């Protein structure tokens, strides 16, 4: 092993909290003050130690070059269509962000309408979202400093190319949804947070407003808020036909929601007359589309694999609801209404299948996909006989396709040129048995014909939470790992939605340990079948996946040699005191509840480090503008890990500047990925000779 690193001083304090009758020390509480000069100095000192270590790693420089080449291919988003005009983003390869283009028809030439790279010279201001007006003359777009969740919305005039004077602030967790007259849009915002606490203050009081183009935000009309439930999320979406504003209310970060509607008309004021459709909030009622007064919803009420139901808003009584597509043996992931049909995306052992149904529920067969892989971003319009979707697999870059029902033709849209020779590699769909006997799927990608001799450096990736499916899709950085002789594995853990809501509920609240057991079971199978061995096995994951990595490295430090938790939820006792953390209590529980404290304390990464234990070589990554999982989670965990580490394996933290929970401009993303893979390669024993590269 390399000599033990010398870390910057992490001053322990004397803070002790008492949960019921249980005292819990929190010596690094001072790191929660993100505006503190002491915290800033600690971050700078830690970054310096980390940078010195990473820059010495043998693969680091070559990985920057290789990843730059792997990123240098075009990436196009699924178009949004308004008034016959297509709006989409496209990155030519190495642009920091993807500009937005429009085409007046599929065969027309693209016209750039918004270049987010012009918003800031260093990419520190991100383009978060955009929404064209129904008449395709205006573009509402939201940007954020450092990619934070706080957004400012502006309006671009597509005829002149300039911005209007409109500016809408303190937007967060919001859609931008225009009225059909293109005179304004609905959005969700919070009250302005306290100064100097913008990135960490707990959120409360979100409300839906309507902004009329050309008026100041102070005149925006309040449409809906929940004064009785100030921590709930409220979002509004206008139906494609413009007749209704559908209002969804969430008490947490899961999919369960209440549903109300507001009938829209040519009134000078919009507020009032909000009608409830369902107020129980005990299931998902997610709008798919509308035809006349009938709306179609993806719903898991009494159907954990989800089904499609129809509700006539002129008679929204539940007794009148119609089941259009009944629950099937496989879970519905997405659905879209396109040209008078329902396109339903099913997952069959985590592989995508598209099936077509009439609006009466009559099955019309499958929509053939380009291969075995993953469908994403399924989009359609009720007035257009076609559907758009993204498709990829672990060895095929994401490609946008349009399927024309009338012509029965599937065609790619601005397809990329693959930057790798995928023929050298293969992906295997495999299963492991978890501790309780549950069958856990995983996908393993590696060079063809590898010998099962335990020699391969292997990286496991997982998430396992919030009903989010981890699908086998392309990642631009993974080929560089494969070229180093590595194996890359994605694990489909309970807590996700790969097998519907029952799969999710089997991995949340007091059942969270199942998620960790699933991950450990896959790791053990890889060792047992001689793909790898513990000294060559690593794991990575972000956000809830960072929590996964933190918990597993503590429960099984003997099984892994590398751990890379990114923007992780590491303090399970205090996560709900910051930003939108209270929304996650539906997934995790809260330490303020004695029964939930009892299981949270058992796996909280910050609270389960044992001094003198030899933990995996660890590279924690976070960002200074992460206002979803505040970076103090990672700061406190790193300080505690450095104090507890019982061997010479490093415990490092890398803090990105002007980055957030999920945003990095392309150049900074490449640098971060190079650091992570170089760290993994060095500490998992990847060959130091030049890799045999696939041709590009």
C-alpha positions in Angstrom: 0.0 0.0 0.0 1.0 3.6 -0.5 2.0 5.7 2.6 -0.8 6.9 4.8 -2.0 10.3 3.6 -1.9 13.3 5.9 -5.3 15.0 5.9 -6.2 18.6 6.9 -7.4 19.0 10.4 -11.1 18.4 10.9 -11.9 20.0 14.3 -14.3 17.8 16.3 -16.9 19.7 18.3 -18.9 18.6 21.3 -22.4 18.7 19.9 -24.6 15.8 21.2 -28.3 15.4 20.2 -30.7 13.2 22.1 -33.3 11.1 20.2 -35.7 9.8 22.7 -33.3 8.5 25.3 -30.4 7.9 22.9 -27.6 10.5 22.8 -25.9 10.8 19.4 -22.7 12.8 19.0 -22.4 15.1 16.0 -18.8 16.4 16.2 -18.7 18.0 12.8 -22.0 20.0 13.1 -20.0 23.1 12.2 -19.6 21.8 8.7 -23.3 22.5 8.1 -22.6 26.2 8.0 -21.9 26.4 4.3 -21.1 30.2 4.4 -18.5 29.7 7.2 -14.9 30.8 6.4 -13.7 27.8 8.4 -15.7 25.4 6.2 -14.4 27.1 3.0 -10.8 26.8 4.3 -11.4 23.1 5.1 -12.8 22.4 1.6 -9.8 24.2 0.0 -7.4 22.2 2.0 -9.1 18.9 1.4 -9.3 19.6 -2.4 -5.6 20.3 -2.4 -4.8 16.9 -0.8 -7.1 15.1 -3.2 -5.8 16.9 -6.2 -2.2 16.0 -5.3 -3.2 12.3 -5.0 -5.2 12.2 -8.2 -2.7 13.9 -10.3 -0.1 11.3 -9.4 -2.2 8.4 -10.6 -0.8 6.6 -13.6 -4.0 6.6 -15.8 -5.2 10.1 -15.0 -3.7 12.1 -17.8 -4.5 9.4 -20.5 -8.1 9.1 -19.2 -8.7 12.9 -19.8 -7.7 12.4 -23.4 -9.6 9.2 -23.9 -12.8 10.5 -22.2 -12.6 13.7 -24.3 -12.7 11.5 -27.4 -15.5 9.4 -26.1 -17.6 12.5 -25.4 -17.0 13.9 -28.8 -20.2 12.7 -30.6 -23.5 14.4 -31.1 -26.3 13.9 -28.5 -29.8 15.0 -29.4 -32.9 15.2 -27.1 -36.4 14.0 -28.0 -38.2 16.9 -29.6 -41.1 18.8 -28.2 -43.6 19.8 -30.9 -45.7 22.9 -30.9 -47.6 24.3 -33.9 -45.9 21.8 -36.1 -42.4 23.1 -35.0 -39.9 20.8 -33.4 -37.8 22.1 -30.4 -34.9 20.0 -29.2 -31.4 20.3 -27.8 -28.3 19.1 -29.5 -24.7 18.9 -28.2 -22.2 18.5 -31.1 -19.9 16.7 -28.6 -17.7 18.8 -26.5 -19.9 21.9 -26.0 -20.3 22.7 -22.4 -24.1 22.6 -22.8 -26.5 21.7 -25.5 -28.0 24.5 -27.5 -31.7 24.5 -28.3 -32.8 24.3 -31.9 -36.1 24.5 -33.8 -37.2 23.0 -37.1 -40.4 24.1 -38.8 -40.8 20.5 -40.0 -38.9 17.3 -39.7 -37.3 17.8 -43.1 -36.5 21.5 -42.5 -33.1 22.8 -41.5 -32.4 23.4 -37.8 -32.2 27.0 -36.4 -30.5 27.6 -33.1 -32.8 29.6 -30.9 -30.9 29.5 -27.6 -27.2 28.9 -26.8 -26.8 28.2 -23.1 -23.0 28.4 -23.6 -23.5 32.2 -24.0 -25.1 32.5 -20.6 -21.7 32.3 -18.8 -18.1 32.1 -20.1 -17.3 29.1 -17.8 -20.6 27.2 -18.0 -21.5 28.1 -14.4 -25.0 29.1 -15.4 -27.0 26.1 -16.6 -30.0 25.8 -18.8 -32.4 23.8 -16.6 -35.4 23.5 -18.9 -37.4 25.2 -21.6 -40.9 25.3 -22.9 -42.1 26.7 -26.3 -45.4 28.5 -26.5 -48.2 26.7 -28.3 -47.9 29.1 -31.3 -44.2 28.5 -31.5 -43.3 32.2 -31.2 -41.9 32.3 -27.7 -39.6 30.1 -25.6 -39.7 30.2 -21.8 -36.4 29.0 -20.4 -35.1 28.5 -16.9 -31.4 28.9 -15.9 -29.6 28.3 -12.7 -26.4 29.4 -11.1 -24.1 26.5 -10.7 -26.9 24.2 -11.9 -28.6 24.6 -8.5 -32.3 23.8 -8.1 -33.2 27.5 -7.8 -34.2 28.7 -11.3 -34.8 32.0 -13.0 -37.2 32.0 -16.0 -36.9 34.3 -19.0 -38.7 34.5 -22.3 -37.1 34.5 -25.7 -38.8 36.0 -28.7 -38.2 33.5 -31.5 -38.8 36.1 -34.2 -36.2 38.6 -33.0 -33.9 36.2 -31.2 -33.8 38.5 -28.2 -35.2 38.1 -24.7 -38.3 39.9 -23.4 -38.0 41.9 -20.2 -39.8 39.2 -18.2 -37.9 37.6 -15.3 -39.5 35.1 -12.9 -37.5 34.2 -9.8 -37.4 31.6 -7.0 -38.7 28.9 -9.3 -38.0 25.3 -8.1 -39.3 21.8 -8.7 -41.5 23.3 -11.4 -43.0 22.8 -14.8 -43.4 25.6 -17.3 -46.8 25.1 -18.9 -48.4 27.6 -21.3 -52.0 28.4 -21.8 -53.1 27.7 -25.4 -53.4 31.4 -26.2 -49.6 31.7 -25.7 -50.1 34.7 -23.5 -48.6 33.2 -20.4 -47.6 30.1 -18.4 -48.1 28.4 -15.1 -45.1 27.7 -12.9 -44.4 26.8 -9.2 -42.3 28.9 -6.9 -41.3 29.3 -3.3 -41.0 32.5 -1.2 -37.6 34.0 -1.4 -35.3 32.2 1.1 -33.3 33.9 3.8 -30.2 35.7 2.6 -26.9 33.7 3.0 -29.0 30.5 3.4 -30.2 30.2 -0.2 -28.6 26.8 -0.9 -29.5 25.2 2.4 -32.7 26.6 4.0 -35.6 24.2 4.4 -38.2 24.7 1.8 -41.8 25.7 2.6 -44.8 27.3 0.9 -44.6 26.3 -2.8 -47.5 27.6 -4.9 -48.6 27.7 -8.5 -48.7 31.1 -10.2 -49.6 32.3 -13.7 -47.3 34.7 -15.4 -48.6 36.8 -18.2 -46.0 37.7 -20.8 -45.0 41.4 -20.6 -45.9 41.9 -17.0 -43.7 42.0 -13.8 -43.6 38.9 -11.6 -45.2 41.0 -8.8 -48.4 40.9 -10.8 -48.4 37.1 -11.3 -51.7 35.5 -10.3 -51.7 33.0 -7.4 -53.5 29.9 -8.6 -53.1 27.2 -6.0 -51.3 26.6 -2.7 -51.6 24.4 0.3 -51.4 26.6 3.4 -52.4 23.5 5.4 -49.5 21.5 4.1 -46.7 24.0 3.4 -44.0 21.4 2.7 -45.9 19.7 -0.1 -45.0 20.0 -3.7 -47.6 21.5 -6.1 -47.3 21.3 -9.9 -49.6 22.3 -12.8 -49.8 21.1 -16.4 -52.1 22.4 -19.1 -53.6 19.7 -21.2 -52.6 19.6 -24.9 -56.1 20.8 -25.9 -55.8 23.8 -23.5 -59.0 23.0 -21.7 -57.7 22.2 -18.2 -54.9 22.9 -15.8 -54.1 19.6 -14.0 -52.8 20.2 -10.5 -50.7 17.5 -8.9 -49.9 17.7 -5.2 -47.2 15.5 -3.6 -46.5 15.1 0.1 -43.1 13.6 -0.5 -40.6 12.6 -3.2 -42.6 9.5 -4.2 -45.1 9.2 -7.0 -48.2 9.3 -4.9 -50.3 12.4 -5.5 -53.5 14.2 -5.2 -55.1 15.5 -8.4 -57.3 18.5 -9.0 -58.2 20.5 -12.1 -59.0 24.1 -13.1 -61.1 24.6 -16.2 -59.5 27.2 -18.4 -61.4 29.8 -20.5 -61.1 33.3 -21.8 -61.3 34.9 -18.4 -59.2 37.8 -17.2 -58.6 35.9 -14.0 -57.8 32.2 -13.6 -58.0 31.5 -9.9 -61.0 29.7 -8.4 -63.2 26.8 -9.4 -60.5 24.2 -8.6 -62.2 20.8 -8.7 -60.9 17.7 -6.8 -60.5 14.5 -8.8 -58.7 12.4 -6.1 -57.5 13.7 -2.7 -56.5 10.5 -0.9 -52.8 10.8 -2.0 -52.3 7.1 -1.4 -51.4 6.2 -5.0 -50.0 7.6 -8.3 -52.3 9.4 -10.7 -49.9 10.7 -13.4 -51.4 12.4 -16.4 -50.6 10.9 -19.8 -52.8 13.0 -22.1 -56.3 14.2 -22.9 -59.0 13.9 -25.5 -61.8 16.3 -25.0 -62.8 16.2 -21.4 -61.3 12.7 -20.9 -57.9 12.5 -19.3 -55.7 9.4 -19.3 -53.7 8.6 -16.2 -50.9 6.1 -15.3 -52.1 4.8 -11.9 -51.0 2.2 -9.4 -54.1 2.2 -7.2 -54.7 -1.5 -6.5 -52.3 -2.2 -9.3 -48.6 -2.2 -8.2 -47.5 -2.9 -11.8 -49.5 0.2 -12.9 -52.4 0.5 -15.3 -53.9 3.2 -17.5 -57.3 4.6 -16.5 -59.5 7.3 -18.1 -61.3 10.0 -16.1 -64.0 12.2 -17.7 -63.5 15.6 -16.0 -67.2 16.4 -16.7 -68.0 13.5 -14.3 -64.9 12.9 -12.2 -66.6 10.6 -9.7 -64.4 7.6 -9.1 -67.3 5.3 -9.8 -67.2 6.6 -13.4 -63.5 6.0 -14.0 -62.6 3.5 -16.8 -59.7 1.0 -16.8 -58.3 1.3 -20.3 -55.1 -0.8 -20.1 -55.4 -3.3 -17.2 -52.4 -4.2 -15.0 -50.1 -6.6 -16.8 -47.5 -9.1 -15.4 -44.8 -6.5 -16.3 -44.6 -3.0 -14.9 -45.4 0.1 -16.9 -42.5 2.5 -16.9 -44.0 5.3 -19.1 -46.9 5.9 -21.4 -47.8 8.5 -24.1 -50.9 9.5 -26.0 -50.0 9.8 -29.7 -52.4 10.2 -32.7 -55.4 8.6 -31.0 -53.4 5.7 -29.5 -51.7 4.9 -26.2 -48.1 3.9 -26.4 -47.2 2.0 -23.3 -43.6 1.3 -22.2 -43.2 -1.9 -20.3 -40.2 -3.3 -18.5 -39.7 -7.1 -18.9 -36.8 -8.0 -16.6 -35.6 -4.4 -17.0 -35.6 -4.5 -20.8 -38.0 -2.1 -22.7 -41.0 -3.1 -24.7 -43.4 -0.8 -26.4 -47.0 -1.9 -26.9 -49.7 0.0 -28.7 -53.4 0.3 -27.6 -56.4 2.1 -28.9 -58.1 4.6 -26.6 -60.7 1.9 -26.0 -58.0 -0.3 -24.6 -57.9 -2.6 -27.7 -54.3 -4.0 -28.1 -52.8 -3.2 -31.5 -49.5 -5.0 -31.1 -45.9 -4.1 -30.4 -43.9 -1.2 -31.7 -40.7 -2.9 -32.8 -37.6 -1.4 -31.2 -34.1 -1.1 -32.8 -32.8 -3.9 -30.6 -32.7 -5.0 -26.9 -32.2 -2.0 -24.8 -33.8 1.0 -23.0 -36.5 3.4 -24.1 -36.4 6.9 -22.6 -38.4 10.1 -22.9 -41.5 8.8 -24.6 -43.4 11.7 -26.2 -46.4 12.1 -28.5 -49.3 14.4 -29.4 -53.0 13.5 -29.6 -53.2 15.4 -32.9 -50.2 13.8 -34.6 -49.9 10.2 -35.8 -46.5 9.5 -34.4 -44.5 8.9 -31.3 -40.9 10.0 -30.4 -38.6 8.2 -28.0 -34.9 7.8 -27.1 -33.3 4.4 -27.3 -29.9 3.1 -26.1 -28.1 0.1 -24.6 -24.9 -0.2 -22.6 -23.0 -0.4 -25.9 -25.2 1.8 -28.2 -25.3 5.6 -27.7 -28.6 7.2 -27.2 -30.5 7.8 -30.4 -33.9 9.6 -31.0 -36.4 7.7 -33.1 -39.8 8.7 -34.6 -42.4 6.1 -35.3 -45.0 7.1 -37.8 -48.2 5.0 -37.3 -49.7 5.8 -40.7 -46.5 4.9 -42.6 -45.6 2.2 -40.0 -42.0 3.4 -40.3 -39.4 3.8 -37.6 -36.7 6.4 -38.4 -33.8 7.9 -36.5 -33.6 11.6 -35.9 -30.1 13.2 -36.1 -28.5 9.9 -35.2 -25.0 10.0 -33.6 -21.9 8.3 -34.9 -20.9 5.8 -32.2 -17.5 6.7 -30.7 -16.6 3.0 -30.0 -16.4 -0.3 -31.8 -19.1 -2.1 -29.8 -18.3 -5.4 -31.5 -15.5 -6.0 -29.1 -17.8 -6.0 -26.0 -20.9 -7.7 -24.8 -23.6 -7.1 -22.1 -24.9 -10.1 -20.2 -28.3 -10.0 -18.4 -27.8 -11.9 -15.1 -29.5 -12.6 -11.8 -28.4 -13.0 -8.2 -30.3 -14.2 -5.1 -30.5 -11.7 -2.3 -30.2 -12.6 1.4 -34.0 -13.3 1.6 -34.1 -15.3 -1.7 -35.3 -12.4 -3.9 -34.1 -12.6 -7.5 -32.1 -9.5 -8.3 -31.3 -8.6 -11.9 -28.0 -7.0 -13.0 -26.3 -6.2 -16.3 -22.6 -6.9 -16.8 -20.7 -5.3 -19.7 -17.1 -6.4 -20.5 -14.8 -7.4 -23.4 -16.0 -10.5 -25.2 -14.5 -13.8 -24.1 -13.1 -12.7 -20.7 -11.5 -15.5 -18.7 -13.3 -16.2 -15.4 -10.1 -16.1 -13.4 -10.9 -13.4 -10.8 -8.5 -10.9 -12.4 -10.8 -8.2 -13.7 -11.2 -4.8 -12.0 -15.0 -4.5 -11.6 -17.2 -1.5 -10.8 -20.8 -1.9 -9.5 -23.3 0.9 -9.9 -26.6 1.1 -8.1 -29.3 3.4 -6.9 -32.3 1.6 -5.2 -34.8 4.2 -4.2 -37.6 6.6 -4.9 -39.3 4.3 -7.4 -36.6 5.2 -9.9 -35.6 2.5 -12.4 -32.0 2.0 -13.3 -32.1 0.8 -16.9 -29.2 -0.6 -19.0 -28.3 2.5 -21.0 -25.2 4.0 -22.6 -22.7 6.0 -20.5 -20.1 7.9 -22.3 -17.4 7.2 -19.7 -17.8 3.5 -19.3 -16.0 2.4 -22.6 -12.8 3.9 -21.1 -13.1 1.6 -18.2 -13.8 -1.4 -20.4 -10.6 -0.6 -22.4 -8.6 -0.8 -19.2 -9.8 -4.4 -18.9 -12.6 -3.4 -16.5 -16.1 -4.8 -16.0 -19.1 -2.5 -15.5 -22.2 -3.8 -13.7 -25.5 -2.0 -13.1 -27.7 -3.5 -10.4 -31.5 -3.3 -10.3 -32.1 -3.0 -6.6 -35.3 -3.1 -4.6 -36.4 0.5 -3.9 -36.6 1.2 -7.7 -39.5 0.6 -10.0 -38.1 -2.1 -12.3 -40.9 -4.5 -11.1 -43.5 -1.9 -10.2 -44.5 -0.3 -6.9 -44.2 -3.5 -4.9 -40.5 -3.6 -5.8 -40.2 0.0 -4.6 -42.0 -0.7 -1.3 -39.8 -3.7 -0.7 -36.8 -1.3 -0.4 -38.0 1.8 1.5 -38.6 2.9 5.1 -37.9 0.0 7.5 -37.1 -2.3 4.5 -34.1 -0.2 3.3 -31.7 -2.9 4.4 -33.1 -5.1 1.5 -31.5 -2.6 -0.9 -28.0 -3.1 0.7 -28.5 -6.8 0.8 -29.4 -6.9 -2.9 -26.2 -5.0 -3.8 -24.0 -7.2 -1.6 -25.6 -10.4 -3.1 -24.6 -9.3 -6.6 -21.0 -8.5 -5.5 -20.7 -11.9 -3.8 -22.0 -13.6 -6.9 -19.4 -11.9 -9.1 -16.7 -13.1 -6.7 -18.2 -16.6 -6.4 -18.3 -16.9 -10.2 -14.7 -15.7 -10.5 -15.4 -12.5 -12.5 -13.4 -10.6 -9.9 -12.2 -10.7 -6.3 -12.7 -8.3 -3.4 -9.3 -6.7 -4.0 -10.5 -5.7 -7.5 -14.1 -4.8 -6.7 -15.4 -1.3 -6.5 -18.8 0.5 -6.2 -20.2 3.8 -7.2 -23.5 5.6 -6.9 -24.9 9.1 -6.6 -27.5 10.8 -4.3 -29.5 7.9 -2.9 -26.9 5.8 -4.6 -24.3 7.6 -2.6 -26.1 6.5 0.6 -26.0 3.0 -0.8 -22.3 3.1 -1.3 -21.7 4.6 2.2 -23.9 2.0 3.9 -22.5 -1.0 2.0 -18.8 0.0 2.5 -19.5 0.0 6.3 -21.5 -3.2 6.4 -19.0 -5.2 4.1 -15.6 -3.4 4.1 -14.1 -6.8 3.4 -15.9 -7.2 0.0 -14.8 -4.0 -1.7 -11.5 -2.3 -2.4 -12.9 1.0 -3.7 -16.0 3.1 -2.8 -17.0 6.3 -4.7 -20.1 7.9 -3.2 -21.3 10.9 -5.1 -23.5 13.7 -3.7 -24.7 11.2 -1.1 -27.3 11.4 1.6 -24.9 10.4 4.4 -26.5 11.8 7.6 -29.8 10.0 7.9 -30.7 11.8 11.2 -30.6 15.3 9.9 -31.2 15.1 6.2 -34.8 16.5 6.5 -33.6 19.8 8.0 -32.2 21.1 4.8 -33.6 22.3 1.4 -36.3 19.8 0.3 -35.1 17.0 2.5 -38.5 16.7 4.3 -39.9 15.4 1.0 -37.7 12.3 1.4 -39.3 11.3 4.7 -41.9 9.3 2.7 -38.9 7.2 1.4 -36.6 7.1 4.4 -38.6 8.0 7.5 -37.5 10.7 9.9 -35.4 10.5 13.1 -38.0 12.7 14.8 -40.2 9.5 14.8 -38.8 7.1 17.5 -39.7 4.0 15.5 -38.0 5.4 12.4 -35.0 6.6 14.3 -34.5 3.0 15.4 -33.8 1.8 11.9 -32.2 4.9 10.4 -29.4 4.9 13.0 -28.6 1.3 12.1 -27.5 2.2 8.5 -26.8 6.0 8.4 -23.3 6.2 6.9 -22.2 9.0 9.1 -23.1 7.1 12.3 -21.8 3.6 11.5 -18.1 4.1 11.0 -16.0 2.1 13.4 -12.5 3.4 14.3 -9.7 1.1 13.3 -11.6 -0.7 10.5 -9.9 -0.9 7.1 -12.4 0.7 4.8 -12.1 0.7 1.0 -10.1 3.4 -0.8 -12.8 6.1 -0.9 -13.3 9.1 -3.2 -16.3 11.2 -2.1 -17.5 13.7 -4.7 -19.9 16.6 -4.2 -20.4 20.2 -5.4 -20.6 23.6 -3.8 -23.9 24.5 -5.4 -25.7 21.3 -4.5 -28.9 22.5 -2.9 -30.7 19.2 -3.1 -28.3 17.0 -1.0 -26.3 19.8 0.7 -22.5 19.1 0.6 -22.3 19.1 4.4 -23.4 15.5 4.2 -20.2 14.7 2.3 -18.1 17.0 4.4 -19.1 15.4 7.7 -18.8 11.8 6.3 -15.4 12.5 5.0 -14.1 13.9 8.2 -15.5 11.0 10.2 -14.1 8.5 7.7 -10.6 10.0 7.8 -10.6 9.8 11.6 -11.9 6.2 11.6 -9.8 4.7 8.7 -7.7 1.8 10.1 -5.4 1.2 7.2 -3.4 3.1 4.5 -6.2 3.2 2.0 -7.0 6.8 1.2 -10.2 8.6 2.2 -10.6 11.7 0.0 -13.2 14.2 -1.0 -13.4 16.1 -4.3 -15.6 19.3 -4.1 -16.6 20.7 -7.5 -17.0 24.5 -7.8 -19.9 26.0 -9.7 -21.5 22.5 -9.9 -24.6 21.1 -8.3 -26.4 17.9 -7.6 -26.7 16.8 -11.2 -25.0 19.5 -13.3 -21.5 19.8 -14.6 -20.5 21.5 -17.9 -19.0 19.0 -20.3 -15.4 19.9 -19.7 -15.8 19.7 -15.9 -17.7 16.4 -16.2 -14.9 14.9 -18.2 -12.3 16.0 -15.5 -14.4 14.5 -12.7 -15.0 11.2 -14.5 -11.2 11.0 -15.3 -10.5 11.5 -11.6 -13.0 8.8 -10.6 -11.9 6.2 -13.1 -8.2 6.9 -12.5 -8.8 6.4 -8.7 -10.6 3.2 -9.4 -8.0 1.9 -11.8 -5.2 2.6 -9.4 -6.8 1.0 -6.3 -8.3 -1.9 -8.2 -5.1 -2.9 -9.9 -6.0 -2.1 -13.5 -3.1 -2.6 -15.9 -0.8 0.3 -16.1 0.2 -0.4 -19.7 -1.6 1.5 -22.5 -5.0 -0.1 -23.0 -6.1 -1.7 -26.3 -8.6 0.9 -27.5 -11.6 0.3 -29.6 -11.4 2.3 -32.8 -13.6 5.3 -33.1 
